[in-house]
Amino acid sequence: MELYRKYRPVALDDVLGQRDAVGVIKGWLKKGREAVPHSILLSGNSGSGKAQPLSAKVLTPFGFVQMRDLQVGDFVVGKDGRPTKVIGVFPQGEKDVYEITTVGGAVTYATADHYWTVRSAQSTGYWRTITTSDLLKYMKGKSGRIHNLMLPLCDPIQFSNARELLIDPWLLGVYLGDGHFSTHSGNSLSCAITNSEKDIQRRVMTSAIHGDKVTLVSAEKRAPRLSFAREKKNNERSEMAQALLKYGLCDKGSSAKFIPADYLYADVESRVALLQGLVDTDGSVSPGTQTVEYTTTSQSLAEQVCFLVRSLGGIASLSVKKCVKYRYKGESLAGREAYRICIRFDNGIIPFTSEKHKKRAGSWDRRFFSGTGIQSIKKVRREECQCIKVAALDGLYITDDFIVTHNTTLARILAKELGCEEKLHYQEMNVSEEGGVDMVRGLSERAIQAPMIGDCRIWVLDEAAGLTLKAQNALLKILEEARPFAYFILCTTDPQKLLPTVINRCSRININAIDDDSMGGIIDRVLEGEKREIDPLVRSKIIEFAGGSARKALVKLEQCLAATKPQNMLALIQADEAFETEIKKLCEIFTGGQKATWRETAKIFDALTEDPETIRWSLLGWLSSAMLRGWAARNIDTQTLASCIGILQYDTFNSGKPGLALMVYECWCLTTKG
């Protein structure tokens, strides 16, 4: 669990650096619950999002779709393998896109500011969330490999479009490995499986489709063959042959075999059985390693086996064995390419059932890994991007090749103090993208329903500034006529986007930046809980870097603790300080402290790789400090700085870095009279 989640305050006395806000809430509670306003506005600083290119694939319960096709209300698949609702879609404009490749060969694409949940490969410690830019700092050598970090594996995926399967999944897997078709006189078709293992022979006979009879045919100097035929001899094809014909497998040789789509998206039990049939015939087991290898000459089948393994929460690494030449009747011939897949599981799935493999594998209980390593990361192109927010508590969803990736403290504490039953009557609603009048109408209907347990219900409207004007007007009546048991908490970083009438109906609490002493106390409390120590210089650098944000401080502390050595910790912070230095250069141009042409200014801006919102908020912080503390040169008046702040006040979720570039240019024109 990330430190900022693990040490999230659970009581008012645990909240450091927000004395005024805590004091107001304590004052209400001291007078009794009746003194707590039914409408509260919490306003503070915002964070940044996560983004992938529009062409990136995202897994849904019905298969993969492109990021561009997702809308609010759609369902994607979370890390737990179950559907989770998309509750926000945020266009990010054109951004640099990075290709992330895992050790198993799975590939996905994301922006520099996209979030990843990772952990150390040598540790059983907590998972933490970092950006693609942070991952780049771990890159070693020209190969671009990311050392010592692992991404989590997904749980087996629960697909929603399972269809009736004509052939037992294990039997189909065995056929794809050892099966073959024959055409006889009169164009009659028959199928058979050639295998000499007694346990597999017995199971093939009991797994046949109803209406079929399996006959074991043995001949001298030939492997035993299991032939399928109808029980009633009426010259019709066997049920097995007819099913294979429907799936398009009747005339496929070993290099052209494939898995029908119905099986790839079947339920978990069927997909496991299919994989076991494949491995029982064309697989091998490495003793003591909990690793199996599967080999095939069919490229399509190899890629589908990788899909199958990854959809079950395993690791599949694909490699190609080049053609080997051999001699036949004196002639030199080239063999087919072979596709070799290394398979591992850490979730209890055993990918084989044959007695031969069981005997060779020995114990299969030891688990020694808990994720997939990152092979490389590199910038590949620029593309339109967007980020999504999902309803899953961990914010994670499944992207290309089954790679796991990412998505109100005082509100929660207040709900607890009021005795609200969290599971039933505490609801957080992200209204940034679904903040229409229909949502408010639905809220109005629920707000008159008395609680089933306890005597209060609480709704938290996160990112409340996303409410449309019609929705805000509809909300007015709810806030005015709130039932005694109903409480509404509006959270936003842009209160100026709310109607004055909405703000006036709420008791407003401002969430301020945390002072250095309180931030030091938060860091010390976490270090004590983790039984860790850090160099005093690192501690002071983290406080300085955080800029009053507890979450920012704990994320950076988490990264530093993973680095272990003080010099590595400082290097992490210095990388972020380099960003702050470039921001300071821009602000010195805007405040008249440094003269620069637009080309020089643009070069500084273009070198910034952080997401546009991080850049924008950093510029706002510097310029507001310059205006309030008189840091500007004599030729830059307060009104000019205020105009720059006004230009930068609007977010860049829709326009991205191009929109921010225009803002920076307008600021340069104002302050340099360009």
C-alpha positions in Angstrom: 0.0 0.0 0.0 1.3 3.5 -0.9 2.5 5.5 2.1 0.1 8.4 1.5 -2.8 5.9 1.7 -1.4 3.8 4.5 -0.9 6.9 6.7 -4.0 8.8 5.7 -5.4 10.5 8.8 -8.4 8.7 10.3 -9.2 11.2 13.1 -9.2 15.0 13.3 -6.2 15.0 15.8 -4.2 13.1 13.1 -4.5 15.9 10.6 -1.4 18.1 10.7 -0.9 21.5 9.1 -4.7 22.3 8.8 -5.3 23.9 12.2 -8.0 26.3 11.0 -9.9 23.7 9.1 -9.7 21.2 11.9 -10.7 23.8 14.4 -13.8 24.7 12.5 -15.0 21.1 12.3 -14.2 20.5 16.0 -16.2 23.5 16.9 -19.2 22.2 15.1 -18.9 18.7 16.6 -18.5 20.1 20.1 -21.9 21.8 19.9 -23.5 18.6 18.7 -24.4 17.1 15.3 -27.2 19.6 14.8 -24.5 22.3 14.6 -22.8 20.7 11.6 -23.9 22.4 8.3 -25.7 20.2 5.8 -23.7 21.8 3.0 -19.9 22.1 3.2 -17.4 23.3 0.6 -13.8 22.1 0.9 -11.4 23.9 -1.5 -7.7 23.1 -1.9 -4.9 22.4 -4.4 -5.3 20.0 -7.3 -3.2 17.1 -8.5 -2.5 15.7 -12.0 -4.0 13.0 -14.1 -2.7 10.0 -16.1 -2.8 9.6 -19.9 -2.4 7.1 -22.7 -2.5 7.6 -26.4 -5.9 7.2 -28.1 -4.6 4.2 -30.0 -3.7 2.3 -26.7 -5.8 -0.8 -26.0 -7.9 -1.0 -22.8 -9.5 -4.3 -21.7 -13.3 -4.4 -21.3 -15.4 -7.4 -20.2 -15.9 -8.0 -23.9 -12.3 -7.7 -25.1 -9.9 -5.0 -25.9 -11.0 -1.6 -27.3 -9.0 1.5 -28.1 -8.7 4.3 -25.6 -10.4 6.7 -28.1 -13.6 4.6 -27.9 -14.2 4.8 -24.1 -16.9 7.1 -22.7 -18.1 7.8 -19.2 -20.4 4.9 -18.1 -18.5 2.3 -20.1 -16.9 -0.7 -18.2 -13.3 -1.7 -18.3 -11.5 -4.4 -16.4 -9.8 -3.7 -13.1 -6.7 -5.4 -11.6 -9.0 -7.8 -9.8 -10.2 -9.1 -13.2 -13.7 -7.7 -12.7 -15.6 -4.9 -14.5 -15.1 -1.4 -13.1 -17.0 1.7 -14.4 -15.3 4.6 -16.2 -16.3 7.7 -14.2 -14.2 10.2 -16.0 -12.7 10.8 -19.4 -10.2 13.7 -19.7 -8.7 14.6 -23.1 -5.0 15.6 -22.8 -4.1 16.9 -26.2 -1.0 15.9 -28.1 1.8 14.4 -26.0 5.0 12.4 -26.2 4.2 8.7 -26.1 6.5 6.1 -24.5 6.6 2.4 -25.3 6.8 0.2 -22.1 7.9 -3.4 -22.6 7.8 -6.0 -19.8 10.3 -8.8 -19.3 7.6 -11.2 -20.7 7.4 -9.2 -23.9 4.0 -7.5 -23.2 3.9 -4.0 -24.7 1.8 -0.9 -23.9 2.0 2.9 -24.4 1.6 5.8 -22.1 2.6 9.5 -21.6 5.4 10.8 -19.3 2.8 11.7 -16.6 1.0 8.4 -16.6 0.8 6.6 -13.2 2.2 3.1 -12.6 2.0 0.9 -9.5 5.4 -0.7 -8.9 7.4 -2.4 -6.2 11.0 -3.4 -5.7 11.9 -6.8 -7.3 14.1 -7.7 -4.3 11.5 -6.8 -1.7 8.2 -8.0 -0.4 7.4 -4.5 0.8 4.6 -2.2 -0.3 3.5 -1.1 -3.7 3.9 2.5 -4.7 2.6 4.8 -7.4 5.1 6.7 -9.7 4.9 8.2 -13.2 6.6 7.1 -16.4 9.0 10.0 -15.9 9.9 8.5 -12.6 10.4 5.1 -14.3 12.9 6.7 -16.6 15.1 7.6 -13.7 15.6 3.9 -13.0 16.7 3.2 -16.6 20.2 1.7 -16.8 22.5 1.6 -19.8 21.8 1.9 -23.5 19.4 -1.0 -23.4 16.9 1.1 -21.6 16.1 -1.6 -19.1 14.4 -0.6 -15.9 16.2 -2.5 -13.1 14.7 -3.5 -9.7 11.1 -2.6 -10.4 8.1 -4.8 -11.0 4.5 -4.2 -12.2 1.6 -6.1 -10.6 0.0 -9.0 -12.3 -3.8 -8.9 -12.9 -6.1 -11.5 -11.4 -7.8 -13.9 -13.8 -10.1 -11.9 -16.1 -13.8 -12.4 -15.8 -15.0 -11.9 -19.4 -18.7 -11.2 -19.9 -19.3 -12.7 -23.4 -18.8 -16.4 -22.7 -20.5 -18.6 -25.4 -21.4 -22.3 -25.4 -18.3 -24.4 -26.2 -18.8 -27.3 -28.6 -15.7 -29.2 -27.5 -14.4 -29.8 -23.9 -11.7 -27.1 -23.5 -9.0 -29.5 -22.3 -9.8 -31.9 -25.2 -9.5 -29.0 -27.7 -6.1 -28.1 -26.2 -4.9 -31.7 -26.6 -6.2 -31.7 -30.2 -4.3 -28.5 -31.0 -1.2 -30.3 -29.7 -1.5 -33.9 -31.0 -4.6 -33.9 -33.3 -4.9 -34.2 -37.0 -7.6 -34.5 -39.7 -7.9 -37.0 -42.5 -9.9 -36.9 -45.8 -11.1 -40.2 -47.1 -12.8 -41.4 -50.3 -16.1 -39.7 -50.9 -14.7 -36.5 -49.2 -15.5 -37.9 -45.8 -13.6 -36.3 -42.9 -12.3 -37.9 -39.7 -10.1 -36.7 -36.8 -7.8 -38.4 -34.4 -5.3 -37.7 -31.6 -1.9 -39.4 -31.5 -0.6 -39.8 -27.9 1.1 -42.6 -26.0 0.4 -41.4 -22.4 -2.1 -43.7 -20.7 -3.7 -41.0 -18.5 -4.2 -38.6 -21.4 -5.7 -41.5 -23.4 -8.2 -42.3 -20.6 -9.2 -38.6 -20.3 -9.7 -38.2 -24.0 -12.1 -41.1 -24.1 -14.2 -39.6 -21.2 -14.1 -36.1 -22.6 -15.5 -36.9 -26.0 -18.7 -35.0 -27.2 -21.9 -36.9 -26.5 -22.7 -39.1 -29.5 -19.1 -39.9 -30.3 -17.1 -43.0 -29.6 -13.3 -42.9 -29.2 -11.4 -46.0 -30.3 -7.7 -46.6 -29.4 -5.8 -47.9 -32.4 -2.4 -49.4 -31.9 0.0 -50.6 -34.6 3.5 -51.9 -34.5 6.2 -49.1 -34.8 3.5 -46.4 -34.7 2.3 -44.3 -31.8 -1.2 -45.1 -30.4 -4.0 -43.2 -32.2 -7.4 -42.2 -30.7 -9.9 -42.1 -33.5 -13.3 -40.3 -33.2 -16.5 -41.7 -34.8 -20.2 -41.6 -34.2 -21.6 -44.2 -31.8 -24.3 -45.0 -34.3 -22.7 -46.0 -37.6 -24.8 -43.9 -40.1 -21.9 -42.6 -42.2 -22.2 -39.2 -40.7 -19.2 -37.2 -39.5 -18.3 -37.5 -35.8 -19.5 -34.7 -33.5 -15.8 -33.8 -32.9 -15.2 -33.5 -36.7 -18.3 -31.3 -37.2 -17.3 -29.0 -34.3 -13.8 -28.6 -35.6 -15.3 -27.9 -39.0 -17.4 -25.1 -37.5 -14.4 -23.6 -35.8 -12.4 -23.7 -39.0 -9.8 -26.1 -37.8 -10.6 -29.1 -40.1 -7.8 -28.5 -42.6 -5.2 -26.8 -40.5 -1.8 -28.3 -40.2 0.5 -27.8 -37.2 1.8 -24.4 -38.4 -1.7 -23.0 -39.1 -3.6 -24.1 -35.9 -5.2 -21.5 -33.7 -7.5 -21.1 -30.7 -11.2 -20.1 -31.6 -12.2 -16.8 -30.1 -15.0 -18.4 -28.1 -12.3 -20.2 -26.0 -10.1 -17.1 -25.6 -13.0 -15.2 -24.0 -14.5 -18.2 -22.1 -14.9 -18.4 -18.3 -11.7 -18.8 -16.1 -12.2 -22.5 -15.5 -12.5 -23.3 -19.2 -9.5 -21.2 -20.1 -7.4 -23.0 -17.5 -8.5 -26.3 -18.8 -7.6 -25.3 -22.4 -4.2 -24.2 -21.3 -3.7 -27.5 -19.4 -4.6 -29.5 -22.6 -2.1 -27.4 -24.6 0.7 -27.9 -22.1 -0.1 -31.6 -21.5 0.7 -32.3 -25.1 3.2 -29.7 -26.4 4.6 -28.4 -23.1 7.5 -29.3 -20.9 8.2 -28.7 -17.2 11.4 -27.4 -15.6 11.8 -29.1 -12.2 12.0 -26.8 -9.2 11.4 -23.6 -11.1 7.6 -23.5 -11.4 8.1 -22.7 -15.0 6.7 -24.5 -18.1 7.6 -24.2 -21.7 5.2 -24.5 -24.6 6.4 -24.9 -28.2 4.5 -24.6 -31.5 5.2 -23.9 -35.1 2.1 -21.7 -35.5 2.7 -18.0 -34.9 -1.0 -17.4 -34.4 -1.3 -20.1 -31.8 1.8 -18.9 -30.0 0.4 -15.3 -29.7 -3.0 -16.7 -28.5 -1.3 -18.8 -25.8 0.4 -15.6 -24.6 -3.0 -13.9 -24.5 -4.5 -16.9 -22.7 -1.7 -17.0 -20.0 -1.8 -13.3 -19.4 -5.6 -13.2 -19.2 -5.2 -15.8 -16.3 -2.8 -13.5 -14.4 0.4 -15.3 -15.5 3.6 -14.3 -17.3 4.2 -15.5 -20.9 7.6 -14.7 -22.6 7.7 -15.5 -26.3 10.9 -16.2 -28.3 11.5 -17.5 -31.8 13.8 -20.4 -32.7 15.1 -19.8 -36.2 14.7 -22.4 -38.9 17.0 -25.4 -38.6 18.3 -27.1 -41.8 18.1 -30.9 -42.1 18.8 -33.5 -44.8 16.1 -35.7 -46.3 17.0 -38.2 -49.0 20.3 -36.4 -49.6 18.6 -33.0 -50.0 19.2 -30.1 -47.6 15.8 -28.7 -46.4 14.9 -25.8 -44.0 12.6 -26.6 -41.1 9.9 -24.3 -39.8 10.4 -21.6 -37.2 9.5 -22.7 -33.7 7.8 -20.4 -31.2 8.8 -21.0 -27.6 6.7 -19.6 -24.7 8.0 -19.6 -21.1 5.0 -19.6 -18.7 4.9 -18.8 -15.0 2.0 -18.4 -12.5 2.0 -17.0 -9.0 -1.8 -17.3 -8.3 -2.2 -21.0 -7.7 -3.0 -22.0 -11.3 -1.2 -25.2 -12.3 -1.0 -25.2 -16.2 -0.8 -29.0 -16.7 -2.6 -32.2 -15.6 -0.6 -35.1 -17.1 1.1 -37.6 -14.8 4.4 -37.1 -16.7 4.4 -33.4 -16.0 3.3 -33.8 -12.3 6.1 -36.3 -11.7 8.7 -34.0 -13.2 7.4 -30.8 -11.6 7.4 -32.0 -8.0 6.1 -29.5 -5.5 4.2 -26.6 -7.1 3.5 -24.6 -3.9 6.5 -22.3 -3.7 5.8 -18.8 -4.8 8.8 -16.6 -5.4 7.7 -13.6 -7.6 4.8 -11.3 -7.5 4.9 -9.2 -10.6 6.5 -8.8 -14.0 9.7 -6.9 -14.6 10.1 -3.9 -16.9 12.4 -4.7 -19.9 12.6 -1.3 -21.5 11.0 2.1 -21.9 11.5 4.5 -24.8 9.9 7.5 -26.4 8.4 6.5 -29.8 6.1 9.3 -31.1 3.7 12.1 -30.3 -0.1 11.4 -30.3 -3.4 12.7 -29.1 -3.9 11.3 -25.6 -6.5 11.1 -22.9 -6.8 9.8 -19.3 -9.6 7.9 -17.7 -10.7 7.6 -14.1 -12.3 4.3 -13.0 -14.5 3.5 -10.0 -12.1 0.8 -8.7 -10.8 1.7 -5.2 -7.2 1.2 -6.3 -7.7 3.2 -9.6 -6.1 0.4 -11.7 -7.3 -1.0 -15.0 -5.9 -3.4 -17.6 -4.3 -2.1 -20.8 -2.4 -3.7 -23.7 -1.3 -7.3 -23.2 -3.0 -7.4 -19.7 -0.6 -4.9 -18.2 -1.9 -3.3 -15.0 -1.9 0.5 -14.9 -3.7 3.4 -13.3 -6.6 6.1 -11.3 -11.1 13.9 0.7 -9.6 12.9 3.8 -11.5 15.5 5.9 -14.8 14.4 4.3 -14.1 10.8 5.4 -13.2 11.9 8.9 -16.2 14.1 9.2 -18.4 11.2 8.1 -16.9 9.0 10.7 -17.4 11.6 13.4 -21.1 11.9 12.4 -21.6 8.2 12.8 -22.2 7.5 9.1 -22.3 3.9 8.0 -19.5 4.0 5.4 -20.4 1.0 3.3 -24.1 1.9 3.0 -24.5 5.6 3.4 -21.2 7.3 2.5 -20.8 7.9 -1.2 -18.1 9.7 -3.2 -19.2 11.0 -6.6 -16.7 12.3 -9.2 -18.7 14.8 -11.1 -16.0 16.1 -13.5 -17.4 14.3 -16.5 -20.8 13.1 -15.4 -21.8 16.3 -13.6 -25.0 16.9 -15.6 -28.5 17.7 -14.4 -29.5 14.0 -14.7 -26.9 13.1 -12.0 -28.2 15.8 -9.7 -31.8 14.7 -10.3 -30.8 11.2 -9.3 -29.1 12.6 -6.2 -32.3 14.5 -5.4 -34.3 11.2 -5.4 -31.8 9.5 -3.1 -31.4 12.4 -0.7 -35.0 12.0 0.6 -34.5 8.4 1.6 -33.8 7.9 5.2 -30.7 5.8 6.2 -31.2 2.0 6.8 -28.5 2.0 9.5 -27.6 5.0 11.7 -29.1 8.4 11.3 -27.2 10.2 8.6 -26.3 9.9 4.9 -23.3 11.7 3.3 -22.6 12.5 -0.3 -19.2 13.8 -1.3 -19.2 15.6 -4.7 -15.5 15.4 -5.7 -14.3 17.9 -8.4 -17.5 19.8 -7.9 -16.4 22.5 -10.3 -17.2 20.0 -13.1 -21.0 20.5 -12.5 -22.7 22.2 -15.4 -24.6 25.4 -14.9 -27.9 23.6 -15.1 -26.7 21.0 -12.6 -25.5 23.7 -10.2 -28.9 25.4 -10.4 -30.6 22.0 -9.8 -28.3 21.4 -6.8 -29.5 24.7 -5.2 -32.8 23.3 -4.1 -31.2 20.1 -2.7 -28.8 22.2 -0.6 -31.6 24.5 0.6 -34.0 21.7 1.5 -31.7 19.1 2.9 -33.3 16.6 5.2 -32.0 16.4 8.8 -30.1 13.2 8.0 -28.6 14.4 4.6 -25.1 16.0 4.4 -23.4 17.2 1.2 -19.7 17.9 1.0 -18.4 19.7 -2.2 -14.7 19.3 -2.9 -13.0 21.4 -5.6 -9.7 23.1 -6.5 -11.5 25.7 -8.6 -14.3 27.2 -6.4 -14.5 30.2 -8.7 -16.2 28.0 -11.3 -19.1 27.4 -8.9 -22.1 29.7 -8.9 -22.0 32.3 -6.1 -25.4 31.0 -5.1 -24.0 27.5 -4.6 -21.0 28.8 -2.6 -23.3 31.0 -0.4 -25.3 28.0 0.6 -22.2 26.1 1.8 -20.1 26.6 4.8 -16.6 27.0 3.2 -13.4 25.5 4.6 -10.2 26.3 2.9 -7.5 23.7 2.8 -4.2 25.5 3.0 -0.6 24.5 2.1 1.0 22.6 5.1 3.7 24.5 6.8 7.3 23.1 7.1 7.1 22.2 10.8 3.8 20.2 10.3 5.2 18.6 7.2 8.3 17.5 9.2 5.9 16.0 11.7 4.1 14.0 9.1 7.3 12.6 7.7 8.6 11.7 11.1 5.3 9.9 12.0 5.6 7.8 8.8 9.3 7.0 9.4 8.4 5.9 12.9 5.6 3.7 11.6 7.9 2.1 9.0 10.8 1.8 11.4 13.1 3.6 9.0 15.5 6.5 9.1 16.6 9.0 6.5 19.4 11.5 6.4 18.4 15.0 7.8 19.4 16.6 4.6 17.1 14.3 2.6 14.3 15.1 5.1 14.7 18.8 4.6 14.9 18.4 0.8 11.6 16.5 0.8 9.9 19.2 2.8 11.2 21.9 0.5 10.2 19.9 -2.6 6.6 19.1 -1.3 5.6 22.8 -1.4 3.0 22.2 1.3 1.4 19.0 -0.2 1.4 16.0 2.2 0.7 13.6 -0.6 3.6 15.0 -2.7 5.9 14.7 0.3 4.9 11.0 1.1 5.2 10.0 -2.6 8.7 11.4 -2.7 9.5 9.9 0.7 8.4 6.5 -0.6 10.7 6.8 -3.6 13.6 7.8 -1.4 13.0 4.8 1.0 13.2 2.5 -2.0 16.5 4.0 -3.1 17.9 3.1 0.3 21.3 5.0 0.0 21.3 8.7 0.9 23.1 9.7 -2.3 20.5 7.9 -4.4 17.7 9.6 -2.4 19.3 13.0 -3.0 19.6 12.2 -6.8 15.9 11.6 -7.0 15.1 14.9 -5.3 17.7 16.7 -7.4 16.0 15.5 -10.6 12.8 17.2 -9.4 14.8 20.3 -8.3 16.1 20.5 -11.9 12.4 20.9 -13.0 11.9 23.6 -10.4 15.0 25.4 -11.7 13.6 25.6 -15.2 10.3 26.8 -13.9 12.2 29.5 -12.0 14.0 30.6 -15.2 10.6 31.1 -16.9 9.3 33.1 -14.0 12.4 35.3 -13.9 11.7 36.1 -17.5 8.1 37.0 -16.6 9.0 39.0 -13.6 11.7 41.0 -15.5 14.7 39.5 -13.7 16.1 38.0 -16.9 15.8 39.2 -20.5 15.1 36.6 -23.1 13.8 36.4 -26.6 10.7 34.3 -27.4 12.9 31.6 -29.0 15.0 31.4 -25.8 11.8 31.3 -23.7 10.3 28.6 -25.9 13.4 26.5 -25.6 13.2 26.4 -21.8 9.4 25.6 -22.0 9.8 22.9 -24.6 12.5 21.1 -22.5 10.0 20.6 -19.6 8.7 16.9 -19.8 6.3 17.1 -16.9 2.6 17.1 -17.6 1.0 20.5 -18.4 -0.9 20.8 -15.2 2.2 20.3 -13.1 4.0 23.0 -15.1 1.0 25.4 -14.9 0.6 25.0 -11.2 4.3 25.5 -10.6 4.2 28.7 -12.7 1.2 29.9 -10.8 3.0 29.3 -7.5 6.1 31.3 -8.4 4.1 34.2 -10.0 1.7 34.5 -7.1 4.7 34.6 -4.7 6.4 37.2 -6.8 3.2 39.4 -6.8 2.5 39.1 -3.1 6.2 39.4 -1.9 7.4 42.1 -4.4 10.0 40.0 -6.1 9.3 41.5 -9.6 11.7 44.0 -11.2 10.7 47.7 -11.1 9.5 47.7 -14.7 7.0 44.9 -14.0 4.0 46.2 -12.1 1.6 44.2 -10.0 -1.2 44.5 -12.5 1.0 42.8 -15.2 1.7 39.9 -12.9 -1.9 39.6 -12.0 -2.7 39.4 -15.7 -0.2 36.6 -16.1 -1.9 34.7 -13.2 -5.2 35.3 -14.9 -3.9 33.8 -18.1 -2.7 30.7 -16.3 -5.8 30.1 -14.2 -7.5 27.8 -16.7 -6.7 24.1 -16.7 -5.2 22.3 -19.7 -7.1 19.0 -19.5 -8.5 19.7 -23.0 -5.7 21.7 -24.7 -2.7 19.9 -23.2 0.8 21.3 -23.7 -0.1 23.2 -26.9 -2.7 25.2 -24.9 -0.1 25.8 -22.2 2.4 27.0 -24.8 -0.1 29.7 -25.9 -0.5 30.8 -22.3 3.3 31.0 -21.8 3.6 33.1 -25.0 0.9 35.5 -23.8 2.7 35.9 -20.5 6.0 36.6 -22.3 4.3 39.2 -24.5 2.8 40.9 -21.5 6.0 41.1 -19.4 8.5 41.7 -22.2 6.2 44.0 -24.2 6.9 41.5 -27.1 
